[in-house]
Protein backbone atom coordinates (compact mmCIF):
# COMPACT_ATOMS: atom_id res chain seq x y z
CA UNK A 1 0.00 0.00 0.00
CA UNK A 2 1.26 3.47 -0.86
CA UNK A 3 1.93 5.91 1.98
CA UNK A 4 -0.45 8.39 0.30
CA UNK A 5 -3.28 5.83 0.41
CA UNK A 6 -2.52 4.96 4.03
CA UNK A 7 -2.65 8.62 5.09
CA UNK A 8 -5.83 9.27 3.08
CA UNK A 9 -7.57 6.35 4.81
CA UNK A 10 -6.35 7.30 8.29
CA UNK A 11 -7.56 10.89 7.88
CA UNK A 12 -10.85 9.69 6.33
CA UNK A 13 -10.50 11.98 3.33
CA UNK A 14 -13.46 11.85 0.93
CA UNK A 15 -13.26 15.15 -0.96
CA UNK A 16 -9.48 15.54 -0.59
CA UNK A 17 -6.40 13.66 -1.75
CA UNK A 18 -2.78 13.41 -0.74
CA UNK A 19 -0.74 14.96 -3.56
CA UNK A 20 2.74 14.24 -2.22
CA UNK A 21 4.68 13.27 0.87
CA UNK A 22 8.09 14.77 1.58
CA UNK A 23 10.49 13.53 4.22
CA UNK A 24 12.56 16.40 5.54
CA UNK A 25 15.33 16.32 8.15
CA UNK A 26 13.04 16.90 11.13
CA UNK A 27 9.55 15.96 9.88
CA UNK A 28 7.35 14.31 7.26
CA UNK A 29 5.23 16.84 5.33
CA UNK A 30 2.00 15.69 3.69
CA UNK A 31 0.47 17.94 1.03
CA UNK A 32 -3.31 17.69 0.64
CA UNK A 33 -5.50 19.10 -2.15
CA UNK A 34 -9.13 19.00 -3.22
CA UNK A 35 -10.14 15.89 -5.14
CA UNK A 36 -11.42 16.96 -8.56
CA UNK A 37 -14.72 18.84 -8.37
CA UNK A 38 -15.99 17.11 -5.20
CA UNK A 39 -18.34 19.14 -3.07
CA UNK A 40 -16.81 20.53 0.10
CA UNK A 41 -18.67 21.08 3.38
CA UNK A 42 -19.32 24.40 5.08
CA UNK A 43 -17.27 24.87 8.26
CA UNK A 44 -20.31 26.13 10.19
CA UNK A 45 -23.37 24.09 9.16
CA UNK A 46 -21.50 21.19 7.41
CA UNK A 47 -23.84 21.44 4.39
CA UNK A 48 -22.30 20.57 1.03
CA UNK A 49 -21.57 23.66 -1.07
CA UNK A 50 -21.35 23.92 -4.84
CA UNK A 51 -19.52 27.24 -5.10
CA UNK A 52 -15.92 27.89 -4.08
CA UNK A 53 -15.48 31.60 -3.34
CA UNK A 54 -11.68 31.73 -3.02
CA UNK A 55 -8.61 29.89 -1.79
CA UNK A 56 -6.84 30.90 1.43
CA UNK A 57 -3.06 30.76 2.03
CA UNK A 58 -1.56 27.42 3.00
CA UNK A 59 -2.11 26.23 6.61
CA UNK A 60 -0.27 23.57 8.57
CA UNK A 61 -1.58 21.04 11.11
CA UNK A 62 0.49 18.76 13.36
CA UNK A 63 -0.44 15.08 13.41
CA UNK A 64 0.77 12.01 15.28
CA UNK A 65 4.39 11.12 14.57
CA UNK A 66 5.24 8.59 11.91
CA UNK A 67 8.32 6.51 12.73
CA UNK A 68 9.70 9.02 15.25
CA UNK A 69 9.27 11.95 12.80
CA UNK A 70 6.54 14.54 13.39
CA UNK A 71 3.88 14.51 10.68
CA UNK A 72 2.67 17.84 9.31
CA UNK A 73 -0.31 18.33 7.01
CA UNK A 74 -0.30 21.26 4.58
CA UNK A 75 -3.40 22.43 2.77
CA UNK A 76 -4.79 25.60 1.15
CA UNK A 77 -8.31 25.94 2.61
CA UNK A 78 -11.18 27.01 0.39
CA UNK A 79 -13.75 29.65 1.27
CA UNK A 80 -17.16 28.39 0.22
CA UNK A 81 -20.31 30.26 -0.72
CA UNK A 82 -22.75 28.40 1.53
CA UNK A 83 -26.44 28.99 0.70
CA UNK A 84 -27.27 28.90 4.42
CA UNK A 85 -24.30 30.70 6.06
CA UNK A 86 -22.78 32.89 3.34
CA UNK A 87 -19.04 32.83 2.64
CA UNK A 88 -17.30 30.55 5.16
CA UNK A 89 -14.13 28.47 5.33
CA UNK A 90 -14.66 24.79 4.57
CA UNK A 91 -14.84 22.04 7.17
CA UNK A 92 -11.69 19.95 7.61
CA UNK A 93 -12.29 16.24 8.26
CA UNK A 94 -8.94 15.90 10.02
CA UNK A 95 -9.21 18.79 12.52
CA UNK A 96 -11.58 20.84 14.65
CA UNK A 97 -12.27 24.46 13.67
CA UNK A 98 -9.41 26.82 14.61
CA UNK A 99 -7.20 23.92 15.74
CA UNK A 100 -3.61 23.59 14.52
CA UNK A 101 -3.40 19.93 15.51
CA UNK A 102 -5.38 17.06 14.05
CA UNK A 103 -8.19 15.35 15.93
CA UNK A 104 -6.09 12.19 16.31
CA UNK A 105 -3.23 14.09 17.94
CA UNK A 106 -5.63 16.06 20.16
CA UNK A 107 -7.25 12.83 21.38
CA UNK A 108 -3.88 11.21 22.09
CA UNK A 109 -2.67 14.30 23.97
CA UNK A 110 -5.89 14.50 26.00
CA UNK A 111 -5.65 10.84 27.03
CA UNK A 112 -1.99 11.13 28.06
CA UNK A 113 -2.59 14.44 29.86
CA UNK A 114 -4.92 12.59 32.25
CA UNK A 115 -1.97 10.48 33.41
CA UNK A 116 0.99 12.88 33.12
CA UNK A 117 1.52 16.56 33.81
CA UNK A 118 0.99 19.06 31.02
CA UNK A 119 4.74 19.52 30.68
CA UNK A 120 5.39 15.76 30.54
CA UNK A 121 2.73 15.37 27.86
CA UNK A 122 4.12 18.35 25.94
CA UNK A 123 7.60 16.81 25.98
CA UNK A 124 6.24 13.46 24.76
CA UNK A 125 4.50 14.99 21.72
CA UNK A 126 6.86 17.91 21.07
CA UNK A 127 4.25 20.56 21.86
CA UNK A 128 4.11 23.66 24.02
CA UNK A 129 2.54 23.09 27.45
CA UNK A 130 -0.04 25.79 26.67
CA UNK A 131 -1.14 23.78 23.63
CA UNK A 132 -1.56 20.72 25.85
CA UNK A 133 -3.61 22.78 28.32
CA UNK A 134 -5.86 24.04 25.52
CA UNK A 135 -6.31 20.55 24.10
CA UNK A 136 -7.01 19.17 27.58
CA UNK A 137 -9.92 21.59 27.99
CA UNK A 138 -11.63 20.40 24.79
CA UNK A 139 -14.07 17.52 24.98
CA UNK A 140 -12.49 14.26 23.83
CA UNK A 141 -14.28 12.42 21.04
CA UNK A 142 -13.23 8.83 20.64
CA UNK A 143 -14.26 6.76 17.66
CA UNK A 144 -14.02 3.01 17.97
CA UNK A 145 -14.38 0.74 14.93
CA UNK A 146 -15.09 -2.94 15.22
GROMACS elastic network, one bead per residue, 0.5 to 0.9 nm:
[ bonds ]
;  ai    aj funct       b0    kb
    1     4     6  0.84110   500
    1     5     6  0.67012   500
    1     6     6  0.68697   500
    2     5     6  0.52701   500
    2     6     6  0.63566   500
    2     7     6  0.87861   500
    3     7     6  0.61635   500
    3     8     6  0.85313   500
    3    21     6  0.79319   500
    4     7     6  0.52743   500
    4     8     6  0.61201   500
    4     9     6  0.86695   500
    4    17     6  0.82056   500
    4    18     6  0.56327   500
    4    19     6  0.76203   500
    4    20     6  0.71200   500
    4    21     6  0.71005   500
    4    30     6  0.84065   500
    5     8     6  0.50514   500
    5     9     6  0.61702   500
    5    10     6  0.85914   500
    5    17     6  0.86989   500
    5    18     6  0.76864   500
    6     9     6  0.52898   500
    6    10     6  0.61901   500
    6    11     6  0.86826   500
    7    10     6  0.50681   500
    7    11     6  0.60899   500
    7    12     6  0.83636   500
    7    13     6  0.87279   500
    7    18     6  0.75544   500
    7    30     6  0.85743   500
    8    11     6  0.53514   500
    8    12     6  0.59919   500
    8    13     6  0.54092   500
    8    14     6  0.83365   500
    8    16     6  0.81346   500
    8    17     6  0.65514   500
    8    18     6  0.64134   500
    9    13     6  0.65232   500
    9    14     6  0.89491   500
   10    13     6  0.79890   500
   11    93     6  0.71508   500
   11    94     6  0.56190   500
   11   102     6  0.89871   500
   11   104     6  0.86511   500
   12    93     6  0.69803   500
   12    94     6  0.74742   500
   13    16     6  0.53941   500
   13    17     6  0.67383   500
   13    18     6  0.88486   500
   13    93     6  0.67541   500
   13    94     6  0.79105   500
   14    17     6  0.77577   500
   14    35     6  0.80064   500
   14    38     6  0.84609   500
   14    93     6  0.86251   500
   15    33     6  0.87884   500
   15    34     6  0.60809   500
   15    35     6  0.52650   500
   15    36     6  0.80214   500
   15    37     6  0.83989   500
   15    38     6  0.54075   500
   15    39     6  0.67964   500
   15    40     6  0.65255   500
   16    32     6  0.66499   500
   16    33     6  0.55608   500
   16    36     6  0.83235   500
   16    38     6  0.81279   500
   16    40     6  0.88865   500
   17    31     6  0.85624   500
   17    32     6  0.56165   500
   17    33     6  0.55273   500
   17    34     6  0.61749   500
   17    35     6  0.55172   500
   18    21     6  0.76380   500
   18    30     6  0.69054   500
   18    31     6  0.58504   500
   18    33     6  0.64520   500
   18    34     6  0.88093   500
   18    35     6  0.89193   500
   19    30     6  0.77793   500
   19    31     6  0.56028   500
   19    32     6  0.56308   500
   19    33     6  0.64595   500
   20    29     6  0.83684   500
   20    30     6  0.61275   500
   20    31     6  0.54237   500
   20    32     6  0.75342   500
   21    28     6  0.70026   500
   21    29     6  0.57422   500
   21    31     6  0.62908   500
   22    27     6  0.85154   500
   22    28     6  0.57539   500
   22    29     6  0.51549   500
   22    30     6  0.65097   500
   22    31     6  0.82693   500
   23    26     6  0.81059   500
   23    27     6  0.62346   500
   23    29     6  0.63139   500
   23    30     6  0.87739   500
   23    69     6  0.88140   500
   24    27     6  0.53028   500
   24    28     6  0.58769   500
   24    29     6  0.73465   500
   25    28     6  0.82756   500
   25    69     6  0.87970   500
   26    69     6  0.64458   500
   26    70     6  0.72783   500
   27    65     6  0.84877   500
   27    66     6  0.87741   500
   27    68     6  0.87744   500
   27    71     6  0.59101   500
   27    72     6  0.71521   500
   28    65     6  0.85036   500
   28    66     6  0.76608   500
   28    69     6  0.63247   500
   28    70     6  0.61838   500
   28    72     6  0.62058   500
   28    73     6  0.86508   500
   29    70     6  0.84822   500
   29    71     6  0.59867   500
   29    73     6  0.59769   500
   29    74     6  0.71184   500
   30    71     6  0.73313   500
   30    72     6  0.60575   500
   30    74     6  0.60927   500
   30    75     6  0.86876   500
   31    72     6  0.85659   500
   31    73     6  0.60421   500
   31    75     6  0.61776   500
   32    73     6  0.70667   500
   32    74     6  0.61025   500
   32    75     6  0.51889   500
   32    76     6  0.80603   500
   33    36     6  0.89903   500
   33    74     6  0.87674   500
   33    75     6  0.62934   500
   33    76     6  0.73284   500
   33    77     6  0.87975   500
   34    37     6  0.76013   500
   34    38     6  0.73881   500
   34    40     6  0.85036   500
   34    75     6  0.89631   500
   35    38     6  0.59745   500
   37    40     6  0.88815   500
   38    50     6  0.86774   500
   39    48     6  0.58711   500
   39    49     6  0.59030   500
   39    50     6  0.59157   500
   39    51     6  0.84371   500
   40    46     6  0.87122   500
   40    47     6  0.82910   500
   40    48     6  0.55685   500
   40    49     6  0.58218   500
   40    50     6  0.75207   500
   40    51     6  0.89222   500
   40    52     6  0.85183   500
   40    78     6  0.85875   500
   40    80     6  0.78710   500
   40    90     6  0.65352   500
   40    91     6  0.74900   500
   41    44     6  0.86382   500
   41    45     6  0.80323   500
   41    47     6  0.52824   500
   41    49     6  0.59045   500
   41    80     6  0.81065   500
   41    82     6  0.85880   500
   41    89     6  0.88910   500
   41    90     6  0.55902   500
   41    91     6  0.54715   500
   41    92     6  0.82381   500
   42    45     6  0.57496   500
   42    47     6  0.54475   500
   42    48     6  0.63184   500
   42    49     6  0.65870   500
   42    79     6  0.85562   500
   42    80     6  0.66469   500
   42    81     6  0.83060   500
   42    82     6  0.63516   500
   42    85     6  0.80888   500
   42    87     6  0.87774   500
   42    88     6  0.64766   500
   42    89     6  0.65999   500
   42    91     6  0.54838   500
   43    46     6  0.56684   500
   43    47     6  0.83586   500
   43    80     6  0.87774   500
   43    88     6  0.64816   500
   43    89     6  0.56057   500
   43    92     6  0.74681   500
   43    97     6  0.73787   500
   44    47     6  0.82529   500
   44    85     6  0.73392   500
   44    88     6  0.73444   500
   44    89     6  0.81970   500
   44    90     6  0.80812   500
   44    91     6  0.74702   500
   44    97     6  0.89223   500
   45    48     6  0.89167   500
   45    82     6  0.87873   500
   45    84     6  0.77952   500
   45    85     6  0.73667   500
   45    91     6  0.89922   500
   46    49     6  0.88270   500
   46    90     6  0.82356   500
   46    91     6  0.67201   500
   47    82     6  0.76088   500
   47    83     6  0.88010   500
   47    84     6  0.82069   500
   48    82     6  0.78602   500
   49    52     6  0.76734   500
   49    80     6  0.65933   500
   49    81     6  0.67295   500
   49    82     6  0.55308   500
   49    83     6  0.74320   500
   49    90     6  0.89850   500
   50    80     6  0.79474   500
   50    81     6  0.76337   500
   50    82     6  0.79111   500
   51    79     6  0.89290   500
   51    80     6  0.59401   500
   51    81     6  0.53805   500
   51    82     6  0.74667   500
   52    55     6  0.79216   500
   52    78     6  0.65720   500
   52    79     6  0.60329   500
   52    81     6  0.60128   500
   52    82     6  0.88508   500
   52    87     6  0.88996   500
   53    78     6  0.73080   500
   53    79     6  0.52916   500
   53    80     6  0.50800   500
   53    81     6  0.56535   500
   53    87     6  0.70635   500
   53    88     6  0.87478   500
   54    77     6  0.87468   500
   54    78     6  0.58408   500
   54    79     6  0.51908   500
   54    80     6  0.71857   500
   55    58     6  0.88689   500
   55    76     6  0.64494   500
   55    77     6  0.59125   500
   55    79     6  0.59833   500
   55    80     6  0.89093   500
   56    59     6  0.84251   500
   56    76     6  0.56891   500
   56    77     6  0.53078   500
   56    78     6  0.59245   500
   56    79     6  0.70230   500
   56    89     6  0.86224   500
   57    75     6  0.83757   500
   57    76     6  0.55141   500
   57    77     6  0.71564   500
   58    74     6  0.64816   500
   58    75     6  0.53226   500
   58    77     6  0.69253   500
   59    73     6  0.81139   500
   59    74     6  0.56676   500
   59    75     6  0.55564   500
   59    76     6  0.61054   500
   59    77     6  0.73861   500
   59   100     6  0.84712   500
   60    72     6  0.64852   500
   60    73     6  0.54708   500
   60    75     6  0.66904   500
   60    76     6  0.89130   500
   60   100     6  0.68192   500
   60   101     6  0.84399   500
   61    71     6  0.85289   500
   61    72     6  0.56241   500
   61    73     6  0.50843   500
   61    74     6  0.66636   500
   61    75     6  0.86543   500
   61    95     6  0.80783   500
   61    99     6  0.78234   500
   61   102     6  0.62432   500
   62    65     6  0.86614   500
   62    70     6  0.73798   500
   62    71     6  0.60648   500
   62    73     6  0.64133   500
   62   100     6  0.64402   500
   62   102     6  0.61511   500
   62   105     6  0.75221   500
   63    66     6  0.87563   500
   63    70     6  0.70002   500
   63    71     6  0.51447   500
   63    72     6  0.58472   500
   63    73     6  0.71831   500
   63   101     6  0.60561   500
   63   102     6  0.53626   500
   63   103     6  0.81523   500
   63   104     6  0.69749   500
   63   105     6  0.54095   500
   63   106     6  0.85706   500
   64    69     6  0.88542   500
   64    70     6  0.65713   500
   64    71     6  0.60884   500
   64    72     6  0.85601   500
   64   101     6  0.89503   500
   64   102     6  0.80546   500
   64   104     6  0.69430   500
   64   105     6  0.52362   500
   64   108     6  0.82887   500
   64   125     6  0.80142   500
   65    68     6  0.57462   500
   65    69     6  0.52585   500
   65    71     6  0.51866   500
   65    72     6  0.87066   500
   65   105     6  0.88427   500
   65   125     6  0.81260   500
   66    69     6  0.53196   500
   66    70     6  0.62636   500
   66    71     6  0.61959   500
   67    70     6  0.82530   500
   70   125     6  0.85875   500
   70   126     6  0.83967   500
   72   101     6  0.89283   500
   73   102     6  0.87736   500
   77    89     6  0.69003   500
   77    90     6  0.67408   500
   77    91     6  0.88682   500
   77    92     6  0.84965   500
   78    88     6  0.85210   500
   78    89     6  0.59356   500
   78    90     6  0.58723   500
   79    87     6  0.63268   500
   79    88     6  0.53417   500
   79    90     6  0.59498   500
   80    86     6  0.78501   500
   80    87     6  0.53963   500
   80    88     6  0.53894   500
   80    89     6  0.59402   500
   80    90     6  0.61696   500
   81    84     6  0.87582   500
   81    85     6  0.78830   500
   81    86     6  0.54318   500
   81    88     6  0.66122   500
   81    89     6  0.88384   500
   82    85     6  0.53156   500
   82    87     6  0.58808   500
   82    88     6  0.68961   500
   83    86     6  0.59625   500
   83    87     6  0.85550   500
   85    88     6  0.70689   500
   91    94     6  0.89777   500
   91    95     6  0.84209   500
   91    96     6  0.82458   500
   91    97     6  0.73967   500
   92    95     6  0.56285   500
   92    96     6  0.70989   500
   92    97     6  0.75746   500
   93    96     6  0.79032   500
   93   103     6  0.87384   500
   94   101     6  0.87801   500
   94   102     6  0.54955   500
   94   103     6  0.59786   500
   94   104     6  0.78387   500
   95    98     6  0.83031   500
   95    99     6  0.63837   500
   95   100     6  0.76375   500
   95   101     6  0.66361   500
   95   104     6  0.82225   500
   95   106     6  0.88621   500
   96    99     6  0.54727   500
   96   100     6  0.84310   500
   96   101     6  0.82805   500
   96   102     6  0.72839   500
   96   103     6  0.65737   500
   97   100     6  0.87371   500
   99   102     6  0.72988   500
   99   103     6  0.86301   500
  101   104     6  0.82332   500
  101   105     6  0.63238   500
  101   106     6  0.64451   500
  102   105     6  0.53481   500
  102   106     6  0.61952   500
  102   107     6  0.86643   500
  103   107     6  0.60812   500
  103   108     6  0.85854   500
  103   141     6  0.84797   500
  104   107     6  0.52454   500
  104   108     6  0.62671   500
  104   109     6  0.86485   500
  104   142     6  0.89993   500
  105   108     6  0.50917   500
  105   109     6  0.60525   500
  105   110     6  0.84985   500
  105   125     6  0.86488   500
  106   109     6  0.51371   500
  106   110     6  0.60534   500
  106   111     6  0.86338   500
  106   132     6  0.84118   500
  106   135     6  0.60060   500
  106   136     6  0.81641   500
  106   138     6  0.87311   500
  106   140     6  0.79805   500
  107   110     6  0.50984   500
  107   111     6  0.62052   500
  107   112     6  0.86770   500
  107   135     6  0.82312   500
  107   136     6  0.88683   500
  107   140     6  0.59497   500
  107   141     6  0.70484   500
  107   142     6  0.72310   500
  108   111     6  0.52616   500
  108   112     6  0.62651   500
  108   113     6  0.85155   500
  109   112     6  0.52228   500
  109   113     6  0.58986   500
  109   114     6  0.87518   500
  109   121     6  0.67426   500
  109   122     6  0.81523   500
  109   124     6  0.89806   500
  109   125     6  0.75509   500
  109   132     6  0.67917   500
  109   135     6  0.72311   500
  109   136     6  0.74624   500
  110   113     6  0.50785   500
  110   114     6  0.66053   500
  110   121     6  0.88625   500
  110   132     6  0.75851   500
  110   133     6  0.88933   500
  110   135     6  0.63501   500
  110   136     6  0.50545   500
  110   137     6  0.83936   500
  110   138     6  0.83211   500
  110   139     6  0.87711   500
  110   140     6  0.69497   500
  111   114     6  0.55542   500
  111   115     6  0.73703   500
  111   136     6  0.84622   500
  111   140     6  0.82924   500
  112   115     6  0.53848   500
  112   116     6  0.61244   500
  112   117     6  0.86498   500
  112   118     6  0.89747   500
  112   121     6  0.63470   500
  113   116     6  0.50889   500
  113   117     6  0.60788   500
  113   118     6  0.59553   500
  113   119     6  0.89539   500
  113   120     6  0.81179   500
  113   121     6  0.57636   500
  113   122     6  0.86992   500
  113   132     6  0.75223   500
  113   133     6  0.85349   500
  113   136     6  0.68615   500
  114   117     6  0.77257   500
  114   118     6  0.88486   500
  114   136     6  0.83331   500
  115   121     6  0.87621   500
  116   119     6  0.80029   500
  116   120     6  0.58588   500
  116   121     6  0.60729   500
  117   120     6  0.51255   500
  117   121     6  0.61859   500
  117   122     6  0.84714   500
  118   121     6  0.51650   500
  118   122     6  0.60055   500
  118   123     6  0.86161   500
  118   128     6  0.89379   500
  118   129     6  0.55985   500
  118   130     6  0.80774   500
  118   132     6  0.59910   500
  118   133     6  0.64949   500
  118   136     6  0.87079   500
  119   123     6  0.61345   500
  119   124     6  0.86003   500
  119   127     6  0.88999   500
  119   128     6  0.78716   500
  119   129     6  0.52963   500
  119   130     6  0.88513   500
  119   132     6  0.80265   500
  120   123     6  0.51738   500
  120   124     6  0.62782   500
  120   125     6  0.88941   500
  120   129     6  0.84424   500
  121   124     6  0.50524   500
  121   125     6  0.64003   500
  121   126     6  0.83424   500
  121   127     6  0.80818   500
  121   129     6  0.77348   500
  121   132     6  0.71495   500
  122   125     6  0.54095   500
  122   126     6  0.56079   500
  122   128     6  0.56517   500
  122   129     6  0.52200   500
  122   130     6  0.85602   500
  122   131     6  0.79153   500
  122   132     6  0.61573   500
  123   126     6  0.50814   500
  123   127     6  0.65069   500
  123   128     6  0.79353   500
  123   129     6  0.81997   500
  124   127     6  0.79219   500
  125   128     6  0.89781   500
  127   130     6  0.83003   500
  127   131     6  0.65239   500
  127   132     6  0.70496   500
  128   131     6  0.52692   500
  128   132     6  0.66423   500
  128   133     6  0.88825   500
  129   133     6  0.62164   500
  129   134     6  0.86710   500
  130   134     6  0.61847   500
  130   135     6  0.85643   500
  131   134     6  0.50908   500
  131   135     6  0.61134   500
  131   136     6  0.84511   500
  132   135     6  0.50647   500
  132   136     6  0.59311   500
  132   137     6  0.86766   500
  133   136     6  0.50163   500
  133   137     6  0.64326   500
  134   137     6  0.53483   500
  134   138     6  0.68599   500
  135   138     6  0.53717   500
  135   139     6  0.83780   500
  135   140     6  0.88208   500
  136   139     6  0.76959   500
  136   140     6  0.82565   500
  137   140     6  0.88130   500
